[in-house]
């Protein structure tokens, strides 16, 4: 094997470089790799009082869409069961979600204003 | 005249140092920020549901939130 230096041979060096690159690539993964708790804690995602999430950082848009799709399905099912509108169901859920949010979480009021809990 | 110039040249580094020290102290002065206390936040959800349906949905919401941490 080619010896680049007397201490590390090229095979080991290649291994070290590939591990370093892997570690680096994990650090630059997009926001959808984070879970909801992390996204809310970082401020990338905020809660709306309509019962849906809002991406505050564009990198979290895909994650927000996925979460909202799941919530929408639940709200529509409950609305059909109770004979009410999904919007009202969303508001009920929004209030319960709000109670569980850690302090500092971004919350969007009905008038569009952002506040932190 | 020469004596005066000589004294000036001799004291210049001391004066420069003094000015520098004054600037450094001014730069290190802590800034004091006065923030008024935040106003209490008013949240008006205006939920239009019959009380019994609302209570039912609230119970289900609590369960769903607990059971689906990746959604809620």
N, CA and C atoms of all chains as a GROMACS GRO file, in nm:
protein
  567
    1UNK      N    1   0.086  -0.120   0.000
    1UNK     CA    2   0.000   0.000   0.000
    1UNK      C    3   0.088   0.123   0.000
    2UNK      N    4   0.039   0.227  -0.065
    2UNK     CA    5   0.114   0.352  -0.072
    2UNK      C    6   0.118   0.415   0.067
    3UNK      N    7   0.234   0.454   0.113
    3UNK     CA    8   0.245   0.518   0.244
    3UNK      C    9   0.255   0.669   0.226
    4UNK      N   10   0.149   0.737   0.263
    4UNK     CA   11   0.149   0.883   0.252
    4UNK      C   12   0.237   0.942   0.361
    5UNK      N   13   0.223   0.889   0.481
    5UNK     CA   14   0.314   0.928   0.586
    5UNK      C   15   0.361   0.802   0.655
    6UNK      N   16   0.458   0.816   0.739
    6UNK     CA   17   0.509   0.698   0.807
    6UNK      C   18   0.411   0.642   0.908
    7UNK      N   19   0.312   0.723   0.946
    7UNK     CA   20   0.224   0.683   1.058
    7UNK      C   21   0.091   0.627   1.007
    8UNK      N   22   0.028   0.699   0.911
    8UNK     CA   23  -0.104   0.656   0.862
    8UNK      C   24  -0.090   0.609   0.719
    9UNK      N   25  -0.136   0.485   0.689
    9UNK     CA   26  -0.131   0.444   0.550
    9UNK      C   27  -0.260   0.487   0.480
   10UNK      N   28  -0.261   0.485   0.346
   10UNK     CA   29  -0.369   0.544   0.268
   10UNK      C   30  -0.504   0.477   0.294
   11UNK      N   31  -0.501   0.347   0.326
   11UNK     CA   32  -0.628   0.276   0.350
   11UNK      C   33  -0.697   0.331   0.474
   12UNK      N   34  -0.620   0.350   0.578
   12UNK     CA   35  -0.675   0.404   0.704
   12UNK      C   36  -0.718   0.548   0.685
   13UNK      N   37  -0.638   0.624   0.611
   13UNK     CA   38  -0.669   0.765   0.586
   13UNK      C   39  -0.802   0.777   0.512
   14UNK      N   40  -0.821   0.688   0.414
   14UNK     CA   41  -0.946   0.688   0.337
   14UNK      C   42  -1.065   0.660   0.428
   15UNK      N   43  -1.043   0.568   0.523
   15UNK     CA   44  -1.148   0.532   0.618
   15UNK      C   45  -1.183   0.651   0.705
   16UNK      N   46  -1.082   0.720   0.754
   16UNK     CA   47  -1.103   0.836   0.841
   16UNK      C   48  -1.178   0.944   0.766
   17UNK      N   49  -1.137   0.967   0.641
   17UNK     CA   50  -1.202   1.072   0.561
   17UNK      C   51  -1.349   1.038   0.536
   18UNK      N   52  -1.378   0.912   0.505
   18UNK     CA   53  -1.517   0.875   0.476
   18UNK      C   54  -1.605   0.885   0.600
   19UNK      N   55  -1.550   0.851   0.716
   19UNK     CA   56  -1.627   0.863   0.841
   19UNK      C   57  -1.652   1.010   0.872
   20UNK      N   58  -1.551   1.094   0.848
   20UNK     CA   59  -1.565   1.238   0.872
   20UNK      C   60  -1.672   1.297   0.781
   21UNK      N   61  -1.673   1.254   0.656
   21UNK     CA   62  -1.772   1.303   0.560
   21UNK      C   63  -1.912   1.259   0.600
   22UNK      N   64  -1.924   1.136   0.649
   22UNK     CA   65  -2.054   1.086   0.693
   22UNK      C   66  -2.105   1.168   0.810
   23UNK      N   67  -2.017   1.193   0.906
   23UNK     CA   68  -2.056   1.272   1.023
   23UNK      C   69  -2.098   1.412   0.981
   24UNK      N   70  -2.025   1.470   0.887
   24UNK     CA   71  -2.057   1.605   0.839
   24UNK      C   72  -2.190   1.607   0.767
   25UNK      N   73  -2.216   1.503   0.687
   25UNK     CA   74  -2.341   1.501   0.611
   25UNK      C   75  -2.461   1.488   0.703
   26UNK      N   76  -2.444   1.420   0.817
   26UNK     CA   77  -2.554   1.408   0.912
   26UNK      C   78  -2.588   1.544   0.972
   27UNK      N   79  -2.487   1.630   0.986
   27UNK     CA   80  -2.511   1.760   1.046
   27UNK      C   81  -2.586   1.853   0.953
   28UNK      N   82  -2.580   1.831   0.823
   28UNK     CA   83  -2.644   1.922   0.729
   28UNK      C   84  -2.773   1.864   0.672
   29UNK      N   85  -2.829   1.763   0.741
   29UNK     CA   86  -2.954   1.705   0.691
   29UNK      C   87  -3.068   1.805   0.709
   30UNK      N   88  -3.164   1.803   0.618
   30UNK     CA   89  -3.275   1.899   0.625
   30UNK      C   90  -3.363   1.880   0.748
   31UNK      N   91  -3.450   1.977   0.771
   31UNK     CA   92  -3.527   1.980   0.895
   31UNK      C   93  -3.623   1.864   0.908
   32UNK      N   94  -3.663   1.799   0.795
   32UNK     CA   95  -3.761   1.692   0.812
   32UNK      C   96  -3.703   1.572   0.885
   33UNK      N   97  -3.570   1.569   0.902
   33UNK     CA   98  -3.511   1.459   0.977
   33UNK      C   99  -3.534   1.478   1.127
   34UNK      N  100  -3.563   1.601   1.171
   34UNK     CA  101  -3.590   1.627   1.312
   34UNK      C  102  -3.735   1.591   1.342
   35UNK      N  103  -3.761   1.553   1.468
   35UNK     CA  104  -3.899   1.525   1.503
   35UNK      C  105  -3.970   1.655   1.543
   36UNK      N  106  -4.102   1.644   1.565
   36UNK     CA  107  -4.183   1.764   1.589
   36UNK      C  108  -4.135   1.841   1.712
   37UNK      N  109  -4.098   1.766   1.815
   37UNK     CA  110  -4.053   1.831   1.939
   37UNK      C  111  -3.931   1.919   1.914
   38UNK      N  112  -3.837   1.862   1.835
   38UNK     CA  113  -3.714   1.935   1.804
   38UNK      C  114  -3.743   2.057   1.716
   39UNK      N  115  -3.833   2.036   1.618
   39UNK     CA  116  -3.865   2.146   1.526
   39UNK      C  117  -3.933   2.261   1.598
   40UNK      N  118  -4.019   2.229   1.694
   40UNK     CA  119  -4.085   2.334   1.773
   40UNK      C  120  -3.985   2.403   1.865
   41UNK      N  121  -3.897   2.323   1.924
   41UNK     CA  122  -3.799   2.378   2.018
   41UNK      C  123  -3.702   2.472   1.947
   42UNK      N  124  -3.668   2.439   1.822
   42UNK     CA  125  -3.574   2.523   1.748
   42UNK      C  126  -3.642   2.644   1.686
   43UNK      N  127  -3.778   2.643   1.687
   43UNK     CA  128  -3.850   2.755   1.627
   43UNK      C  129  -3.872   2.738   1.478
   44UNK      N  130  -3.828   2.627   1.423
   44UNK     CA  131  -3.845   2.603   1.279
   44UNK      C  132  -3.992   2.583   1.245
   45UNK      N  133  -4.065   2.531   1.345
   45UNK     CA  134  -4.210   2.512   1.330
   45UNK      C  135  -4.282   2.577   1.446
   46UNK      N  136  -4.397   2.641   1.415
   46UNK     CA  137  -4.479   2.698   1.520
   46UNK      C  138  -4.619   2.640   1.513
   47UNK      N  139  -4.694   2.655   1.621
   47UNK     CA  140  -4.832   2.605   1.626
   47UNK      C  141  -4.928   2.718   1.596
   48UNK      N  142  -5.028   2.686   1.512
   48UNK     CA  143  -5.134   2.783   1.486
   48UNK      C  144  -5.254   2.748   1.573
   49UNK      N  145  -5.331   2.849   1.611
   49UNK     CA  146  -5.448   2.822   1.695
   49UNK      C  147  -5.565   2.767   1.613
   50UNK      N  148  -5.540   2.739   1.486
   50UNK     CA  149  -5.638   2.667   1.405
   50UNK      C  150  -5.623   2.516   1.426
   51UNK      N  151  -5.513   2.476   1.491
   51UNK     CA  152  -5.490   2.334   1.516
   51UNK      C  153  -5.385   2.273   1.424
   52UNK      N  154  -5.326   2.358   1.340
   52UNK     CA  155  -5.223   2.310   1.248
   52UNK      C  156  -5.088   2.373   1.279
   53UNK      N  157  -4.981   2.314   1.223
   53UNK     CA  158  -4.848   2.370   1.241
   53UNK      C  159  -4.817   2.463   1.124
   54UNK      N  160  -4.725   2.555   1.149
   54UNK     CA  161  -4.681   2.648   1.045
   54UNK      C  162  -4.528   2.645   1.041
   55UNK      N  163  -4.473   2.630   0.921
   55UNK     CA  164  -4.327   2.633   0.907
   55UNK      C  165  -4.280   2.776   0.919
   56UNK      N  166  -4.194   2.802   1.017
   56UNK     CA  167  -4.137   2.936   1.032
   56UNK      C  168  -4.005   2.945   0.958
   57UNK      N  169  -3.948   2.827   0.932
   57UNK     CA  170  -3.826   2.814   0.854
   57UNK      C  171  -3.862   2.734   0.730
   58UNK      N  172  -3.827   2.786   0.610
   58UNK     CA  173  -3.864   2.715   0.487
   58UNK      C  174  -3.817   2.570   0.483
   59UNK      N  175  -3.704   2.541   0.550
   59UNK     CA  176  -3.653   2.405   0.548
   59UNK      C  177  -3.746   2.307   0.617
   60UNK      N  178  -3.839   2.358   0.698
   60UNK     CA  179  -3.932   2.271   0.771
   60UNK      C  180  -4.067   2.258   0.701
   61UNK      N  181  -4.080   2.315   0.580
   61UNK     CA  182  -4.209   2.314   0.512
   61UNK      C  183  -4.259   2.173   0.485
   62UNK      N  184  -4.170   2.086   0.438
   62UNK     CA  185  -4.210   1.949   0.406
   62UNK      C  186  -4.260   1.877   0.531
   63UNK      N  187  -4.186   1.893   0.640
   63UNK     CA  188  -4.226   1.830   0.766
   63UNK      C  189  -4.361   1.885   0.813
   64UNK      N  190  -4.380   2.016   0.800
   64UNK     CA  191  -4.506   2.078   0.840
   64UNK      C  192  -4.623   2.023   0.758
   65UNK      N  193  -4.601   2.010   0.628
   65UNK     CA  194  -4.707   1.957   0.542
   65UNK      C  195  -4.746   1.815   0.583
   66UNK      N  196  -4.646   1.733   0.613
   66UNK     CA  197  -4.672   1.595   0.652
   66UNK      C  198  -4.752   1.588   0.782
   67UNK      N  199  -4.712   1.671   0.879
   67UNK     CA  200  -4.782   1.675   1.007
   67UNK      C  201  -4.926   1.722   0.989
   68UNK      N  202  -4.944   1.828   0.911
   68UNK     CA  203  -5.077   1.884   0.891
   68UNK      C  204  -5.169   1.786   0.819
   69UNK      N  205  -5.115   1.709   0.727
   69UNK     CA  206  -5.195   1.610   0.656
   69UNK      C  207  -5.253   1.508   0.755
   70UNK      N  208  -5.169   1.465   0.849
   70UNK     CA  209  -5.216   1.370   0.951
   70UNK      C  210  -5.321   1.433   1.041
   71UNK      N  211  -5.296   1.556   1.080
   71UNK     CA  212  -5.392   1.624   1.169
   71UNK      C  213  -5.525   1.646   1.097
   72UNK      N  214  -5.516   1.685   0.971
   72UNK     CA  215  -5.638   1.712   0.893
   72UNK      C  216  -5.725   1.588   0.887
   73UNK      N  217  -5.661   1.473   0.865
   73UNK     CA  218  -5.734   1.347   0.858
   73UNK      C  219  -5.807   1.320   0.989
   74UNK      N  220  -5.740   1.344   1.101
   74UNK     CA  221  -5.800   1.322   1.232
   74UNK      C  222  -5.916   1.418   1.254
   75UNK      N  223  -5.894   1.547   1.224
   75UNK     CA  224  -5.998   1.647   1.247
   75UNK      C  225  -6.122   1.617   1.162
   76UNK      N  226  -6.099   1.574   1.037
   76UNK     CA  227  -6.213   1.546   0.950
   76UNK      C  228  -6.291   1.424   0.997
   77UNK      N  229  -6.219   1.325   1.048
   77UNK     CA  230  -6.286   1.206   1.099
   77UNK      C  231  -6.371   1.241   1.220
   78UNK      N  232  -6.314   1.316   1.315
   78UNK     CA  233  -6.387   1.355   1.435
   78UNK      C  234  -6.507   1.442   1.400
   79UNK      N  235  -6.486   1.532   1.304
   79UNK     CA  236  -6.593   1.622   1.263
   79UNK      C  237  -6.711   1.543   1.207
   80UNK      N  238  -6.680   1.443   1.127
   80UNK     CA  239  -6.786   1.359   1.069
   80UNK      C  240  -6.858   1.281   1.178
   81UNK      N  241  -6.782   1.231   1.275
   81UNK     CA  242  -6.842   1.155   1.385
   81UNK      C  243  -6.939   1.239   1.467
   82UNK      N  244  -6.903   1.365   1.488
   82UNK     CA  245  -6.982   1.452   1.578
   82UNK      C  246  -7.080   1.541   1.503
   83UNK      N  247  -7.066   1.544   1.371
   83UNK     CA  248  -7.156   1.628   1.292
   83UNK      C  249  -7.124   1.776   1.307
   84UNK      N  250  -6.998   1.807   1.320
   84UNK     CA  251  -6.955   1.947   1.331
   84UNK      C  252  -6.850   1.975   1.226
   85UNK      N  253  -6.805   2.100   1.218
   85UNK     CA  254  -6.706   2.135   1.116
   85UNK      C  255  -6.565   2.098   1.163
   86UNK      N  256  -6.479   2.058   1.068
   86UNK     CA  257  -6.340   2.026   1.104
   86UNK      C  258  -6.266   2.147   1.163
   87UNK      N  259  -6.311   2.267   1.126
   87UNK     CA  260  -6.245   2.388   1.178
   87UNK      C  261  -6.263   2.399   1.329
   88UNK      N  262  -6.386   2.368   1.373
   88UNK     CA  263  -6.412   2.374   1.518
   88UNK      C  264  -6.334   2.264   1.591
   89UNK      N  265  -6.326   2.148   1.529
   89UNK     CA  266  -6.248   2.039   1.588
   89UNK      C  267  -6.102   2.083   1.602
   90UNK      N  268  -6.052   2.148   1.496
   90UNK     CA  269  -5.914   2.198   1.497
   90UNK      C  270  -5.890   2.292   1.612
   91UNK      N  271  -5.987   2.379   1.639
   91UNK     CA  272  -5.972   2.477   1.749
   91UNK      C  273  -5.965   2.406   1.884
   92UNK      N  274  -6.049   2.304   1.901
   92UNK     CA  275  -6.048   2.228   2.027
   92UNK      C  276  -5.911   2.163   2.046
   93UNK      N  277  -5.862   2.102   1.940
   93UNK     CA  278  -5.730   2.039   1.947
   93UNK      C  279  -5.621   2.142   1.971
   94UNK      N  280  -5.634   2.258   1.906
   94UNK     CA  281  -5.533   2.363   1.923
   94UNK      C  282  -5.518   2.401   2.068
   95UNK      N  283  -5.630   2.413   2.138
   95UNK     CA  284  -5.625   2.451   2.280
   95UNK      C  285  -5.556   2.343   2.362
   96UNK      N  286  -5.590   2.217   2.335
   96UNK     CA  287  -5.528   2.108   2.410
   96UNK      C  288  -5.380   2.097   2.379
   97UNK      N  289  -5.345   2.118   2.250
   97UNK     CA  290  -5.204   2.117   2.211
   97UNK      C  291  -5.130   2.228   2.282
   98UNK      N  292  -5.191   2.345   2.285
   98UNK     CA  293  -5.128   2.462   2.348
   98UNK      C  294  -5.089   2.433   2.492
   99UNK      N  295  -5.175   2.361   2.562
   99UNK     CA  296  -5.147   2.329   2.703
   99UNK      C  297  -5.022   2.244   2.717
  100UNK      N  298  -4.992   2.164   2.616
  100UNK     CA  299  -4.877   2.074   2.627
  100UNK      C  300  -4.747   2.138   2.581
  101UNK      N  301  -4.756   2.255   2.517
  101UNK     CA  302  -4.636   2.314   2.458
  101UNK      C  303  -4.540   2.368   2.564
  102UNK      N  304  -4.411   2.344   2.546
  102UNK     CA  305  -4.313   2.402   2.639
  102UNK      C  306  -4.305   2.554   2.620
  103UNK      N  307  -4.264   2.622   2.726
  103UNK     CA  308  -4.249   2.768   2.721
  103UNK      C  309  -4.150   2.804   2.611
  104UNK      N  310  -4.180   2.910   2.538
  104UNK     CA  311  -4.090   2.953   2.433
  104UNK      C  312  -4.134   2.906   2.295
  105UNK      N  313  -4.229   2.812   2.291
  105UNK     CA  314  -4.280   2.764   2.162
  105UNK      C  315  -4.353   2.877   2.091
  106UNK      N  316  -4.330   2.888   1.959
  106UNK     CA  317  -4.396   2.993   1.882
  106UNK      C  318  -4.540   2.952   1.851
  107UNK      N  319  -4.630   3.045   1.876
  107UNK     CA  320  -4.773   3.020   1.855
  107UNK      C  321  -4.830   3.134   1.773
  108UNK      N  322  -4.907   3.099   1.670
  108UNK     CA  323  -4.967   3.203   1.586
  108UNK      C  324  -5.114   3.223   1.621
  109UNK      N  325  -5.149   3.346   1.657
  109UNK     CA  326  -5.286   3.376   1.693
  109UNK      C  327  -5.373   3.387   1.568
  110UNK      N  328  -5.505   3.395   1.591
  110UNK     CA  329  -5.600   3.401   1.480
  110UNK      C  330  -5.576   3.522   1.388
  111UNK      N  331  -5.521   3.630   1.446
  111UNK     CA  332  -5.497   3.750   1.364
  111UNK      C  333  -5.364   3.744   1.291
  112UNK      N  334  -5.294   3.631   1.301
  112UNK     CA  335  -5.169   3.615   1.230
  112UNK      C  336  -5.046   3.653   1.312
  113UNK      N  337  -5.070   3.714   1.429
  113UNK     CA  338  -4.958   3.758   1.511
  113UNK      C  339  -4.888   3.640   1.576
  114UNK      N  340  -4.755   3.642   1.576
  114UNK     CA  341  -4.677   3.537   1.640
  114UNK      C  342  -4.641   3.578   1.782
  115UNK      N  343  -4.659   3.485   1.875
  115UNK     CA  344  -4.616   3.507   2.012
  115UNK      C  345  -4.540   3.383   2.058
  116UNK      N  346  -4.469   3.396   2.168
  116UNK     CA  347  -4.405   3.280   2.229
  116UNK      C  348  -4.476   3.249   2.359
  117UNK      N  349  -4.504   3.120   2.381
  117UNK     CA  350  -4.576   3.081   2.502
  117UNK      C  351  -4.494   3.117   2.625
  118UNK      N  352   1.264   7.605   2.278
  118UNK     CA  353   1.181   7.551   2.168
  118UNK      C  354   1.212   7.403   2.150
  119UNK      N  355   1.344   7.372   2.142
  119UNK     CA  356   1.386   7.232   2.125
  119UNK      C  357   1.344   7.148   2.244
  120UNK      N  358   1.362   7.209   2.366
  120UNK     CA  359   1.327   7.137   2.488
  120UNK      C  360   1.178   7.100   2.488
  121UNK      N  361   1.097   7.198   2.440
  121UNK     CA  362   0.952   7.177   2.436
  121UNK      C  363   0.916   7.062   2.343
  122UNK      N  364   0.982   7.064   2.225
  122UNK     CA  365   0.955   6.958   2.127
  122UNK      C  366   0.994   6.822   2.181
  123UNK      N  367   1.109   6.823   2.251
  123UNK     CA  368   1.159   6.696   2.303
  123UNK      C  369   1.062   6.640   2.406
  124UNK      N  370   1.013   6.730   2.492
  124UNK     CA  371   0.918   6.685   2.596
  124UNK      C  372   0.791   6.630   2.532
  125UNK      N  373   0.749   6.698   2.426
  125UNK     CA  374   0.628   6.653   2.355
  125UNK      C  375   0.647   6.512   2.300
  126UNK      N  376   0.761   6.490   2.236
  126UNK     CA  377   0.788   6.359   2.176
  126UNK      C  378   0.798   6.253   2.285
  127UNK      N  379   0.857   6.292   2.397
  127UNK     CA  380   0.874   6.195   2.504
  127UNK      C  381   0.742   6.156   2.568
  128UNK      N  382   0.651   6.254   2.580
  128UNK     CA  383   0.524   6.226   2.649
  128UNK      C  384   0.418   6.169   2.553
  129UNK      N  385   0.443   6.178   2.421
  129UNK     CA  386   0.342   6.129   2.326
  129UNK      C  387   0.299   5.984   2.350
  130UNK      N  388   0.391   5.890   2.366
  130UNK     CA  389   0.345   5.751   2.390
  130UNK      C  390   0.260   5.737   2.516
  131UNK      N  391   0.292   5.813   2.620
  131UNK     CA  392   0.213   5.806   2.743
  131UNK      C  393   0.072   5.858   2.719
  132UNK      N  394   0.063   5.967   2.646
  132UNK     CA  395  -0.068   6.026   2.615
  132UNK      C  396  -0.149   5.931   2.529
  133UNK      N  397  -0.082   5.872   2.431
  133UNK     CA  398  -0.150   5.777   2.343
  133UNK      C  399  -0.205   5.659   2.422
  134UNK      N  400  -0.125   5.611   2.514
  134UNK     CA  401  -0.166   5.500   2.600
  134UNK      C  402  -0.286   5.540   2.685
  135UNK      N  403  -0.283   5.661   2.737
  135UNK     CA  404  -0.392   5.710   2.821
  135UNK      C  405  -0.522   5.718   2.741
  136UNK      N  406  -0.510   5.772   2.618
  136UNK     CA  407  -0.629   5.781   2.533
  136UNK      C  408  -0.684   5.643   2.502
  137UNK      N  409  -0.592   5.550   2.473
  137UNK     CA  410  -0.633   5.414   2.442
  137UNK      C  411  -0.707   5.351   2.560
  138UNK      N  412  -0.654   5.376   2.681
  138UNK     CA  413  -0.717   5.320   2.801
  138UNK      C  414  -0.858   5.377   2.819
  139UNK      N  415  -0.871   5.506   2.793
  139UNK     CA  416  -1.004   5.569   2.806
  139UNK      C  417  -1.102   5.506   2.708
  140UNK      N  418  -1.055   5.484   2.585
  140UNK     CA  419  -1.141   5.422   2.484
  140UNK      C  420  -1.180   5.282   2.526
  141UNK      N  421  -1.083   5.209   2.580
  141UNK     CA  422  -1.109   5.071   2.622
  141UNK      C  423  -1.213   5.067   2.732
  142UNK      N  424  -1.200   5.159   2.828
  142UNK     CA  425  -1.297   5.163   2.938
  142UNK      C  426  -1.436   5.198   2.885
  143UNK      N  427  -1.441   5.292   2.793
  143UNK     CA  428  -1.570   5.331   2.734
  143UNK      C  429  -1.633   5.214   2.661
  144UNK      N  430  -1.550   5.137   2.592
  144UNK     CA  431  -1.602   5.023   2.516
  144UNK      C  432  -1.650   4.914   2.608
  145UNK      N  433  -1.591   4.904   2.726
  145UNK     CA  434  -1.628   4.796   2.819
  145UNK      C  435  -1.746   4.833   2.907
  146UNK      N  436  -1.793   4.955   2.897
  146UNK     CA  437  -1.903   4.996   2.984
  146UNK      C  438  -2.024   4.909   2.956
  147UNK      N  439  -2.079   4.845   3.059
  147UNK     CA  440  -2.196   4.760   3.035
  147UNK      C  441  -2.317   4.844   2.994
  148UNK      N  442  -2.388   4.797   2.893
  148UNK     CA  443  -2.510   4.868   2.852
  148UNK      C  444  -2.626   4.817   2.934
  149UNK      N  445  -2.708   4.909   2.978
  149UNK     CA  446  -2.824   4.872   3.058
  149UNK      C  447  -2.948   4.888   2.970
  150UNK      N  448  -3.025   4.778   2.959
  150UNK     CA  449  -3.145   4.783   2.877
  150UNK      C  450  -3.267   4.772   2.966
  151UNK      N  451  -3.356   4.862   2.950
  151UNK     CA  452  -3.479   4.856   3.030
  151UNK      C  453  -3.591   4.802   2.943
  152UNK      N  454  -3.647   4.688   2.983
  152UNK     CA  455  -3.758   4.631   2.908
  152UNK      C  456  -3.885   4.639   2.990
  153UNK      N  457  -3.987   4.690   2.929
  153UNK     CA  458  -4.114   4.694   3.001
  153UNK      C  459  -4.172   4.554   3.007
  154UNK      N  460  -4.242   4.520   3.115
  154UNK     CA  461  -4.299   4.384   3.125
  154UNK      C  462  -4.398   4.360   3.011
  155UNK      N  463  -4.396   4.236   2.959
  155UNK     CA  464  -4.483   4.203   2.847
  155UNK      C  465  -4.628   4.206   2.892
  156UNK      N  466  -4.713   4.251   2.800
  156UNK     CA  467  -4.856   4.252   2.832
  156UNK      C  468  -4.908   4.110   2.834
  157UNK      N  469  -5.004   4.081   2.918
  157UNK     CA  470  -5.061   3.946   2.917
  157UNK      C  471  -5.123   3.916   2.782
  158UNK      N  472  -5.105   3.792   2.738
  158UNK     CA  473  -5.149   3.753   2.605
  158UNK      C  474  -5.294   3.709   2.610
  159UNK      N  475  -5.375   3.767   2.522
  159UNK     CA  476  -5.515   3.728   2.517
  159UNK      C  477  -5.534   3.635   2.398
  160UNK      N  478  -5.589   3.519   2.424
  160UNK     CA  479  -5.618   3.423   2.318
  160UNK      C  480  -5.767   3.398   2.314
  161UNK      N  481  -5.826   3.428   2.199
  161UNK     CA  482  -5.968   3.406   2.185
  161UNK      C  483  -5.992   3.306   2.072
  162UNK      N  484  -6.026   3.185   2.110
  162UNK     CA  485  -6.045   3.081   2.010
  162UNK      C  486  -6.187   3.082   1.952
  163UNK      N  487  -6.281   3.129   2.032
  163UNK     CA  488  -6.419   3.141   1.985
  163UNK      C  489  -6.470   3.009   1.930
  164UNK      N  490  -6.469   2.907   2.014
  164UNK     CA  491  -6.514   2.774   1.972
  164UNK      C  492  -6.666   2.768   1.977
  165UNK      N  493  -6.724   2.733   1.859
  165UNK     CA  494  -6.870   2.728   1.849
  165UNK      C  495  -6.916   2.584   1.847
  166UNK      N  496  -6.925   2.523   1.962
  166UNK     CA  497  -6.971   2.385   1.972
  166UNK      C  498  -7.063   2.371   2.091
  167UNK      N  499  -7.155   2.276   2.079
  167UNK     CA  500  -7.236   2.243   2.196
  167UNK      C  501  -7.144   2.191   2.305
  168UNK      N  502  -7.180   2.223   2.429
  168UNK     CA  503  -7.090   2.192   2.541
  168UNK      C  504  -7.055   2.045   2.549
  169UNK      N  505  -7.154   1.956   2.528
  169UNK     CA  506  -7.126   1.813   2.544
  169UNK      C  507  -7.033   1.762   2.434
  170UNK      N  508  -7.051   1.813   2.311
  170UNK     CA  509  -6.962   1.773   2.202
  170UNK      C  510  -6.822   1.825   2.227
  171UNK      N  511  -6.816   1.949   2.276
  171UNK     CA  512  -6.684   2.008   2.303
  171UNK      C  513  -6.609   1.929   2.408
  172UNK      N  514  -6.679   1.890   2.515
  172UNK     CA  515  -6.615   1.812   2.622
  172UNK      C  516  -6.566   1.679   2.567
  173UNK      N  517  -6.650   1.616   2.483
  173UNK     CA  518  -6.612   1.486   2.424
  173UNK      C  519  -6.486   1.501   2.341
  174UNK      N  520  -6.486   1.606   2.256
  174UNK     CA  521  -6.371   1.627   2.168
  174UNK      C  522  -6.246   1.661   2.248
  175UNK      N  523  -6.263   1.735   2.356
  175UNK     CA  524  -6.147   1.769   2.440
  175UNK      C  525  -6.084   1.643   2.499
  176UNK      N  526  -6.168   1.552   2.543
  176UNK     CA  527  -6.116   1.426   2.598
  176UNK      C  528  -6.042   1.348   2.492
  177UNK      N  529  -6.103   1.338   2.374
  177UNK     CA  530  -6.039   1.264   2.264
  177UNK      C  531  -5.909   1.332   2.222
  178UNK      N  532  -5.910   1.466   2.223
  178UNK     CA  533  -5.789   1.540   2.186
  178UNK      C  534  -5.675   1.508   2.281
  179UNK      N  535  -5.706   1.508   2.410
  179UNK     CA  536  -5.602   1.479   2.510
  179UNK      C  537  -5.541   1.342   2.484
  180UNK      N  538  -5.627   1.244   2.453
  180UNK     CA  539  -5.577   1.108   2.427
  180UNK      C  540  -5.493   1.104   2.300
  181UNK      N  541  -5.544   1.166   2.194
  181UNK     CA  542  -5.472   1.165   2.067
  181UNK      C  543  -5.336   1.231   2.079
  182UNK      N  544  -5.333   1.342   2.152
  182UNK     CA  545  -5.206   1.416   2.168
  182UNK      C  546  -5.104   1.330   2.240
  183UNK      N  547  -5.152   1.261   2.343
  183UNK     CA  548  -5.063   1.176   2.421
  183UNK      C  549  -5.013   1.057   2.338
  184UNK      N  550  -5.103   1.002   2.255
  184UNK     CA  551  -5.070   0.880   2.181
  184UNK      C  552  -4.988   0.907   2.055
  185UNK      N  553  -4.988   1.031   2.006
  185UNK     CA  554  -4.919   1.061   1.880
  185UNK      C  555  -4.823   1.178   1.894
  186UNK      N  556  -4.711   1.160   1.964
  186UNK     CA  557  -4.616   1.270   1.985
  186UNK      C  558  -4.552   1.320   1.857
  187UNK      N  559  -4.555   1.240   1.750
  187UNK     CA  560  -4.494   1.284   1.625
  187UNK      C  561  -4.593   1.366   1.542
  188UNK      N  562  -4.719   1.365   1.582
  188UNK     CA  563  -4.820   1.443   1.511
  188UNK      C  564  -4.860   1.567   1.590
  189UNK      N  565  -4.868   1.549   1.723
  189UNK     CA  566  -4.907   1.661   1.809
  189UNK      C  567  -4.791   1.700   1.898
   0.00000   0.00000   0.00000
